[in-house]
Amino acid sequence: MKHNLVLSAALAAAVSMGVAGDVEAAGKAKKEKCYGVSPAGQNDCANLAGTHSCAGQSTVDNDKGEWRLVNKGTCKTLGGLTRKEAKEWYKTQKG
């Protein structure tokens, strides 16, 4: 009985290490900031306007001043803007 318990624990540890390794590898994938693609309340951090400085505080879907981390190379396909493009857009809206 103890032998089965030890074997089960060893198997569980081995499986969890493999899963943790896959998650860690996925987390290290190249990311980029993409402006204008986050739903309300799902931005990653401060906005260009400076009206908030924390994640999850956006109030409008796809606000071009809000950003979210996406896999590198996918921002344009999502319809988003680079930081430079978003700043230029923001300047035209201000004045």
Secondary structure as UniProt FT lines:
FT   HELIX           2..27
FT   STRAND          31..35
FT   TURN            40..41
FT   TURN            48..49
FT   TURN            55..56
FT   TURN            61..62
FT   TURN            64..65
FT   STRAND          67..71
FT   TURN            72..73
FT   HELIX           76..78
FT   HELIX           83..94
//
